[in-house]
Amino acid sequence: MSDNFEKHKGIINSLYRQAKDDLWTPQFATVLLLLFGVLIVTIFFNVAVFSFGNWFVAFIVYFVEAVAPLVALYLHQRKIYETVREKAYAMNAAHPGIYEAYEEWRSKVDNPAS
């Protein structure tokens, strides 16, 4: 890690936590709960009450219902990273090198093994 990264790591982590808290709204949480709830209710009714007549249809329905909340979470996380990037770019004049530190932080987050 570079000295620039170590110098700005606290600010970047603070920006990340703030963006995460700001973007996690009750509406978003409700949508995620509903998406997971629909999957659970579908499985319950398929097992307990009736069955899809075709396994292919059942697979498609379950796949779409399982992937929908994961896609929503993925897009939400991308929005968080975009917000942090914008804030780091805006702070670059006041804190020289913070944007480069953000890029290093992001590469570390994207590839934790390296």
Beta strands, then each sheet from edge to edge (+ up, - down):
end
